[in-house]
Every structure is written in structure tokens, then in C-alpha cells.
Amino acid sequence: MKKYLMVTLLIIVIASCSDDKKQKFSFVPELPKVSEEIKIQFVPEKDSLKNASELNMIVYSFGDELLNTSKIAMEKKDDVWIGKFKTENEIFGLIIKFVGDEFIDDNNQLGFVVPLFDDDENELPGYKAGLANIYQRWAATIGLKKDNELANKLFKEDFAKHPEVKGLFLNGYVSSFPKNRIDSAAASEIEKLEEKNNFTQKEFEFLANWTRNIGDHVKSVKYVEMIEKKFPESNLIKTRFLGKFRNMLTVEKKLEVFNEYLKFDKNSEVTSYMFSGIVNQQVKENDFKSAEKLLNEYLYLANSNLYNGIAWRMFETKKNLPSALQYGEKGIEIARKEVKNPTGIKPVYIDDEQWINSKKNSLGFILDTYGNIQNELGKTEAALKSFEEAATLTNGDYPELNESYVSLLYNLKQFEKAKNKSEEFISKGKSTNKIQEIFNNSFIKLGGSKDNLDKHLGKIGESVNQKMIEKLKNSILNKPAPQFKLKDLKGNSVSLSDFKGRIVIVDFWATWCGPCLQSFPIMQKAVDKFEKSKNVKFLFVNTWERVEDKLKNASDFIEKNKYLFHVLLDDQNEVIDNYGVEGIPTKFIIDKNGNIRFKSVGLEGTEKEILAELDQMITMIE
């Protein structure tokens, strides 16, 4: 038992292996092995999970890569939730999150970790390196925190004890070093590796990738040629084809790469990606005949999303709506089959339920397109059925689909249903300004007074606000914000530390990012409201730009749109990397002591909801 206690000091969470129900997280057997059933026990600390009517554990199994995601219903005994999971071969360990009705406990974005052991009661070789690979590569994908520093530490610990596993993890290991040390780390590992006579496929791929990354293109070409001979199905070869494909500007050139790639890989994610890219470009260029010909030629690669793209483009351009309807019908037919019997390989980062829901969402989106075409052709009752099914299939999670549904209800003078459905979507936080307007108008059409409308809206708003507060309470953070010093558009040096004693909102954005630009009118209102108080500072960090003159690019955009933003230039993309951002827009709300308290990713909700949430975040940390 002492040996095990030593091990727990090195893993990420405090886990008890006894049946002590006072522990927040525990598991038995004490030293779980491959193929054994593990009993997980969890005692929620957050009120939102304590009161949950049901609880599931999301289990991420990992070896040298993320292997699978499972959702397992737990049973409650007294105040303890219990779930069981049986491990399989190739698994080194597990990371677990607990999900209630609406809230999650993910151990501060690190997950609850279960290591696996061998017959001698030692952690499996590769366990820590596998865990490091999750934190370095997969964390953002599965909703955890990317932590290169922690990953680097875990890699080194595992390699020191089990040097034989190093070849499996070289790419992740080198990538976990700070940016200014990556090249030297890569060069060192290349030198050590080249002392060997034989290389595994992963070692070959590492050598080919990293010799290129550090500028030794002659060696890189040599290793690529060797991989082509020994491992023609290597991911590296696929990546090379992808790069070549993306550099082709015309459909004709992309088809050439696609046909070349088909010689050794007729059906994979890469094949589907290339095929979709060609069809989508043909549709964008309004070359519907060529798109249809290609779909008929490669029926096994055709999917509902591609037919949806053609149908929607035809709807937008109002060209040949009867044909658009036929494309919609074909897409719906494919999507319905996928819901009943999903094909393809389930991505390792989602569970079976999410896999089915992704199929339902695809069906929902093409039904929405189909409904819009039906409505345009005057088939309003049929369109309403399509919109209703789309909103139901997607569980009302997509405001644009919800808007299609309630808009037609209102236009067909079904005011009672329009009011009820609008209220449902507003209460769920999945509405739009148009849905809010339809609710107001329907309420009045049904005989409600302006005073009663205001009272009713107040009750809805109070309920929505309470849910938002609970959500924010469960997502609050408290970790030091990475310091930075950047130039603004006027050439002044600006540091985060300049604003100590004030709440700082750091908003990462780019001029090519659609959701970023959609958020800016709302953010301008936020700036107008909060900056007058002198307690709040907004910093808009321009990053990930793909132009040569980044200063001119950002300056022209801000000037053209007359935004009163304090813009900083992250020319080298270093600050965004330090903050671990995986997608933009992403906002960090930093308190007066320089600690990150909230992180907001993407753009969701109405203007009123977004401003209310930002206001509440600021209020909670003042």
C-alpha cells in the first residue's frame, strides 16, 4: 500500500483505492489491471451535481493515443454514485469526467485519472507518457486543459523509468517543450535516434517531420522516401497528400491529387475530406452538374452534408428550386439511414450517444434546408413538418433551426404554439433576436397586455439568469494569467501587468474569423458600458492572421468598422499559445489580482444574453 501511496503523489488527482465513502473519487481494485472491471465511486461536492437526478461518467481510455470514449450511467447508493468499467488490451489508463443534468465535474479540467498496473503492481510502461499525450494533444478536443508543462514532466518521468516506450511518444514529447526550446529538443532527439539502425514507423514519421521543421529538408525528403517504401499507408503520407491538396486552387488540380491519392487509399477520413472539398468548391462556383456527376461517380463517398450543401446553395441563389428539393430529398434519405445504422468509424473522442446525435444533427440541418425550399415553393404545411422535425431531432440546441420553426408557426398564425415554442427556446438559452420578437408579438396577438408581457418576460429572464449564474459558478476558475507584452496599433508597448487592480477581458480574434466579427457589435456595447467605470479594461488581441502586414490588416479593419477597441498585435502567435487557445473567439476574464476566473469560447446566444453573461462574470469577481 505504501508503494501505491507513492504513486498517487505523481498522478493528477487524489484517488483512494479503498471503499471509504468519504473520498470524493475512488476506485477498486486498488491496483487495476488490463481486462479487469473497475468500480468507480464518486461523491459530488458541487451542489449542481449533488442534486442531479442522474449522473454519467465519461471515460476516456488511452494507450499511446486516445483510444475510445464511453458514457456510462452511474447508480446512486446513499450519497455515493457508482459506475463500472472494464478495461481492454492496449489501454494504459483512464481519464474520467462526471456529467449531471447540466453540469460537469472534470477536476478543474484535468480529469480524474485511473492508472493501470502490471502483475508486479507497477504502473504500466507508457501510462504517464500516454497521460502526457492526452494533456499535450487531446485535451482541448475532450474539454480538458492543455498543459504542455505538466505533459513534459510526465513524459520525462516515464522515459526515465521505461526508455523502451520513448519511440511511441517522440512527437508529443518534443511538442511539449516551450516554443523557444522546441527546435533544440527536436535536434537532440533526432541525433539520438539516428544512432539506431532500425526505426519503427512512428520513429520514421518523427524523423521526417522534425528534420523538416528544423530546416533540414534534404534529410526530410530522404525519410519520406523511405516511409513511402516501407509504410505506404503511414499518416505522414496522408498528411503530405493533404498539404498538396490544400495548395491546389482549382477544382481540376484538386481532382488530380484526389485521383492520385485513390491509388492507395480509397476510403478514409482523408479520402472523404478531399472529396468533400472538391464537391463543395464546385457548389460554391455554382457548377451543380459537375458536383452531381462526381457524387454519382463516388456514391460510397457521398453523404447527406454534401447534398445539403448543394440544396442550400440552390436555395440561396434561387436557381432551380425543384432540383434543390430533389437534392434535399436525397440527402434526407441518406441521413435517415445513418441515424438508424451509422456507418464509418466513430471518432475516438466522442461516445456512442454523441455519435448518434451527430447523425441526428445532420438530418436536422438538411431537414431545415428542405423546409426552407418547401416554404419558398409555397408548400408551407410540409415545410412546417420539416422544421418541427429538425428542431426536435437537434433537441432545440441550434438557434437558427429554432428560428425557422417558430417563424413559420407565426406566419401561419399559429400564435399559441409560436409563443410556447419561443418561450421554450428562450428559457433554454437557444434563441435569437427574431425568436424573442416572435414571442413578444405572439403574446400580444393572444390578447396579452404590454404590462403582462413585461412581467412574463421578467419571470423568464429571472429563470434564465438563475441558470446562467449556476453555470458560471460551476465554471469559475482561479489560475494565474500568463503575462504578456505586446504592441498596440499605435506602436505602444502594453503589458497585462499595466492593468493590475482592474478586471481585464482579453479577447483573441482575427479578421478572417466569422464568429469574431459577428461578436464585435456586441463587444462594442460591452466596451461602452464597462470601460466608463474605469474598473474594467478590454484588450482585443489580434492573432492567427495569414497576411504579411498584420499591423495594416488590423488597423484597416478597425478603422473601417469604427470600433473603439484597444487592439494588441500577437504577431508571433505566442500569447495565444501561452493561453492554450484552440479556437477563436476566446475570451478570458481576469480578476484584479491577475488570475483567470472565466474562459468563454465561441459565440452563442442573443446580444442580450451575451451581455448579461459578461456582466454577471464581472459582478462575480469584483
N, C-alpha and C positions, 0 to 999 in steps of 0.2 A: 504493500500500500504506500510505503514511503516513496518507492520509485514512481508510482503514479502521481503522487503529490508534487514531485519534482517536475513531472511532465506538464502538469496543469499550469505551472508558472510560465511555461513557454507558449502555451496556446492562448487564444484570444479571449476566451470567456472563462469565468469561474464555473466549473461544472462538477457537481458531486456525482459519484458513482454509487452512492448508497440510496436507500429508499426514503431518505429524510425529506418529508413533505414540506419542510420549511425552506428548502432550497428553491430559488426561482427557476432554475433549469438543472435537470439532472438526467442521467440515463443509466440503464443496466442492460447487459452485464457491465462490470466495471471496466474491463478491457475488451471491447467488442472486436470481433474478428470478421473477416470476409465470410459471407454466407450465413452469418448469424442474424437472428432477429433482435433488433434493439428496441427497448421500450423507452420512449422519451416522456419525461414528466415536466410540466410547466405550470408555474403558479404566477398568474398575471399580477403585475404591480400597478399598471395603468388602469384607472377607473374605467376607461372606454373598453378595455378587454375584460376586466373583472365582470362587467355587466353584459358581456356578449352572450347572445343566445346560442351561438355555435362558434367553434374555433377550429381552424385548419392549420396544419403545419405544411409549409412549402419546403421541400427537401431538395437541395442541390447536391447531387453526387459528383465527385470529382476524382480523376486519376491524374494523368499528366495534362489533361484538359478537362473542361466541364463536360460531363458525360450525359447527364439526364436531369430533368426536373419533375418532381412528383408532388401532387397535392393530396394530403391525407387528412381525413376527418378525424378529430380527436373526441374522446369521451370524457365527461366530467365526473369525477368522484370526489365528493365534498368540495374543496376549493382547488383541487388539482386536476388539470387536464392531461390526459394520457393518449399517446399515439404510438403506433408500432411501425417499424420499417425494417425490411430485410435487405441486407447488402448483397451485392453480386461481385463477381470477379472483375478485376481491373480498377475497383474503387479503392482509393487511399483514405478518403474521409468524406464527411458531410458538412454542409452549412445549412442552417435551418432558420426560417423566419416564421413567426406566428401571426396569423391573419384572422381578425374577428369580422364582425358585420361590416364595419367601415374602416377600422384602424389596424395598424400593424405594429408589432414589436420586433425590430430587427437588430436589437442590441447596439443601438447607436450606429447603424449602418455597417456593422462588422459581422453580423450574423452570429448565431450560436453554433459553435463548432464541435464536431464529434470526430476524433481521430480513430483510425483502425489500427489494430495491433497484430503482431505475428504470434506464433506459438510460444516464443520466449518472452512474451509480454513487452516487446519493444514496438514503438511506433513503426509502421510500415515505411520502408525506404521510399522516399518520394512524397510522403504525406505533407511535410512542411513546404516543400517546393511546389506541390500541387496547390496548396492553400495560397502560397505566394502568387502563383499564376492566376488564381481567381481574383486576388486583390489588384494585380497589375493589369490583367487583360479583360476579365469578365465582369468586374464589379459594377460598372455603370449599367451594363446590359441587364443585370438581375436586380438592380435597385440598391446596390450596396455602395460603399465609399471606395473609390480608387485610392490606394495608398502605396505609392512606389517605395517610400522609405521602409515601411513595415515589410513589404514584399522582398526588398533587397536583403533585409535582415534574415527573413525566413529562408530564402534561397541559400544564403551563406551557411546557416546552421545545418541545413540538410546536406549540402555538398561536403561540409567538413566531416560529417558522420558517414555519409553514403556517397562517396565520389562517383560511384558507378552510375548514378541517376543524372549526373550533370548534363549529359548529352541530350536528354529529353527536354531540358528546360533552358538551353542556352539563349534562345531568342528573348524569352521573357526576362531572364536574368540580366542581360545587357540592357534591355529597355527599362529596367527598374532603376538604373543609375540616374543621377541628376543630369540634365541636358549637357552641361559643360564637361561631363566626365564620360559620356556615352562612347565617344569615338575611341578614347584611350582604353576603356574597358573592352570594347569590341576588338581592338587591335591585339590586346593581351590574350584574349580568348582564342582569336584566330591563330596566333603564334603557337599557343599550347596545343591546339587541335591539329595543326599541320605537322606536328611531330609524330602523329599516328600514321599508320599505313592504310588502314581501312576506316571508312566512315559509314555511319548509319545514314538513312535517308534524312532524318532531322538534322544531322550534323552537316551533310552536304548542303541542305537548304540554308542553314545558318551561314555557312561559308560563302555561298553565292550571294546571299542578301547583304551580309555585313561587309564583305570586301567592296561591294558596290557602294554601300552607304558611306564608307570612309574614303572613297575615291579611287580604289584600286580596280578599275574596270577591266583590265586585262585578265586578272585572276577571276573576277566575277564571271566573265564570259566563259572561261575555261571550266569553272564549276557548273555553270548552267548546261554546257555541252555534255558534261559527264552525267548530270542528272537526267538529261533527255534520253541518254542511252540506258542508264541503269533503272531509273524510276520515271518512266514517261507519264505516269498518272499523278505525279507529285503536285501538291498545291502550288508550288513555286512556278511550275509550267503554266498552270491555270492562271496564276496571277500575272504572268508575263503576257499571256494572251489578252487578259482583261485590260492591261495597260495599253496594249496595242490597239484594242478595240475602241477604247475611250478616246484615243488620239485621232481616230478617223472622224472626219467631219461630215462626209456624205453617206447616204444610205448604201450606195454602191460599194464604197470602200469597207463599210462595216459588214456588208454581206460577204465580202471576200474573206475577212478574218473569221467570220462565223462559219463559213463553209470549210475553211482550213481547220478550225477547231473541231468540227464534227467528225473529222477523220479518226480521232482517238477518244472522243467523249461526246456521245450522242444525247445523254440525258443526265444533267446535273444542275446544281444551282447556277453554275457559270453559264451553261447552255441556255437555261431559261432567262438569265439576265440579259445575255446578248440578244436572244430572240425578241424579248420584250422591248429592248432598246430600239431595235430596228422597226418593229411594228409601231411603237409609239412615235418615232420620228416620222414615219410615213403618214400617220394620222395627223400629226402636227402640221405637216405640209399639205394636208387635205388630199393625199393620194390614197383614197379609200380602196380603190380597186387593187392596188398593189398589196395593201395590208390584208385584204380579204384573200388574195391569191396565196400569200405567204401562210396565212392561218390554215387554209385548206391543204397546203402542201405539208405542213408540220402539225397535223391535228393533235398529236400527242403533247405538243408544247403549248397549244392554245389553252387559255384559261379565261375565267369569267371577267377578270380585271381588264384583259385586252379588249374583249368585246364591249365592256363598259366604256373604255376609252374611246372607241370608235363611235358608239352610240351617243356619248356625251358631246363629242366634238361636232357631230352632225346636228345635235340639238342646238348647240351654241351658234353654229353658223346658219341654222335653219335651212340646211341643204338636204333635200330628200328625206323628209321625216318618216315616210313609210318604211324606207330602208333602215333608218335608225331604229325604228320599232322592231324590225326583224333581228338586227344585231342585239338589241336588248333581250329579245326572247331567247336567242341562242345563248347569251351569257347567263340568263336566269336558269336555263335548262342545265348548264354545266354546274352552276353554283349550287343548285338544289341537290345534284348528285354528290357534290363534295361535302355538303352538310350531312347527308346520310352515310356516306362512306368516304372519308377523307383519303386522298391519295398523296403520294410523295412522302418525304421524310419529315417527321415532326422536328422542328428546331430544338436543340438541346436545352435552350434557356426558357422554354415555356412548358407548362404541364398539359395533360390531355384535355382538360376543360378549356384552357386558353386556346388550344389548337382548334377545338370545335368552334369556339366563339369567333376565332379569326375567320373561319369558313362562313359562319352566320353573318359576320360583318360584311364580308364580300358580297353575299347575297343581298344584304340590306342596302348596300350602296348601289348595286345595279338595279334593284327594285326602285330606288329613289330616282335614278336616271330614267328608267322606264316610265315611272309615274309622271315625270316632267314632260316626256314626249307625248304620253297619252293625253295629258292635260292640254298641251299645245294643239293637239289634233281634235280637241273638243270632247274627248272620252273621259269626262270628269268623274263619273261614278267608278269607272275602272281605275282611274288614277288614284282615287281616294283609297281603294283597296290596296294598291301597291304601296302608297305612302304609309298606310296603317301597318302593313306587314313589315315594312322597312324599319319603322320606329320600334315595333315590338321585338323583332329579331335582334336589334342592336341594343335592346334594353334601355332605350331613351338616352344613350350615352353620347350621341352626336347631335349638337345643337342645330346644324344645318339640315339634317334629316328631320328633326323635330319641327323645324320651321316650315318645311314643305308640307308636312302633315297638317298642322294647325292652320296654316294659311288657306289651304283648300277647304278645310272644315268651315272656316269663317266665310269664305267666298260662296260656299254652298248654303250659307245662312243656318248652319248647324251650330248656333251660338252656345248652347248649353255644353255640348261636347268640346267645342273650341275653348270655352272658358275652363272646363275641368282639366283638359289635357295641358293647356298653357300653364295652369297653376301647378300641375304635377311636374312639368319640366322646370319651372321657375324654382319650385321648392327643392328640386334635386340639384340645382345649380347648373343645369344643362339647357339654358335658354339663350335667346338673342334679344336685341332691342326690338325686333319685329314681333317676337313672341310676347314680349311684355306689352307692346302696343295692342296686339290682338286680345290679350287678356282684358286690358282696360276697356276696349271697345265692346267686347262681348258682355262684360259685366254691365255696362250701361245699356246695351241693347236688350238685356234681360230684365230691365226695369230697375236696376240698382242706381242709387244716387251717388253723386260725386263724394259726399261725406262718407257714405258706407264703403265706397271703393277705397278711399284713403285709409279707413280703419282696417279693411280687409288686407290691403297691401302692407299695412303696418304689422299685422299678425304674421303674414307670410315672411316679411322681412326679418321679424324677430326670430322666427324659427330657423330661417336660413342663416342668420347671423350667429345663432347659438351653435349650429352645426359647424360653421366656419371656425368659431372660437375653439371648439373641441378638437377640430382637425389641427389647428395651429398649435394647441397645447401639446398634441402628440407628435408634432414635427419640429418642435423647438430644439435648437442646437446650442452649444456653448463651447466653441473651439477657436483658438487664435486665428485671425485672418492673416494670410500671407501678406507680408509687407511688399510694397512696390513703389517705384519712382518712374514716372512716365512724362513725356512732353504733351502739352495740350495743343490745340490748333494754333495758338498764338506763339508757340515756342517756349512757353514757361514750363519749368520742371514742377511736377505736382506729385506729392507723396501721400500715401494713405495716412501716415502719421501727422500730416498737416491738420487733420480734422479730428484729432483726439478730443474727446469731450462732446462730440456731436455724433448723432446717428448717421451712418453713411450707407446709401444704397448704391451698390456697384452693379451696373447693367452692362453685360457683354453683348455686343451686337455687330452686325456687318451690313453693308449697303445692299448686298445680294440676298439677304435673309428676309423672306416674305413676312413671317410672323413678327420679326423685329420691327419692320416698317409699319405693320398693322398696329403694333402696340404704341407707337410713338405719339399719336394724337392724345392717347390716354395718359402716357407718361408726361406729356407737356402739362396736362391739367394737374398731375401729381406734383410736378415741379412748382407750378404756380401756387399751389395750395401750401406745400410744406416748407419751401425754402424761405418764405416770408417770415417764418418763425425763428430762423437762424439756428434752430436745433437740429435740422436735418440737411444733409448735403447729398446731392445726386451726382454721380460720376458715370458717364457713359463711355465705356471702354471699347473703342473700335478695334476689331481683331479679325483674324482669319480672312483678310482681304486677299484678292487674287489679282491685284493691279500693281504696276510699277510705282506710280506716285501715290502712295497711300495718304499723304497729307492733303494733296489736292482733291483726291477722290472723296475723302470725308468732309473736307471744308466745303466743296461744291454742293454736296448733298445737304448739309446742314443749312447753308445759306439759301439754297433753292427752296427749301421747305420752311424756312424762317423759324426753326426750332431754337429755343433758348436753352440749349444744353451745354454743360461743361464736358467737352469731349476730350478724352485722352487716347493716344495712339499706342497700341500694343503691337508695334511693327514686327517684332520677332516672335510673336505669339507665346511669349514666355509667361506673362502674367496669367493668361487663360489656362496654360498648362499647370501652373502652380496651384490654381484654384480647382483643378480637376474637372473642368467643364467638358461635357461630352456633346452638348448641343446648345444652340442659341435660339431665342434669347434666354439667358440665365441671369437671374438677379440674386445678389447676396445682400442681406440686410445685416449690417454690422453695428454693434452697440457702441456706446460712448467709450468703452474700455478696449475697443479693438477686437472684439470677439464676434465671430459669425453666429447669428442667432436663428436666421431663416435662410433657406435657399428655395428659390422659385424658378421652375423650369417651364419654358414654353409660354403659350398664350391661350388661356381658356376662360370663358365667361364673358358676360357683358361688361361694358365700360363701368357701370355702377358697381358690379361685383368685384371687378379687379381693383378699383379704387378703394372699395370698402375693405378688402383683404389687406391691401398695403397699409391702409390707415390703422387696421387692427394690429398688424405686426409691429408697427411703430409704437402704438399705445402700449403693447405688452412688454416692450423692452425699455421704455423711457425711465 
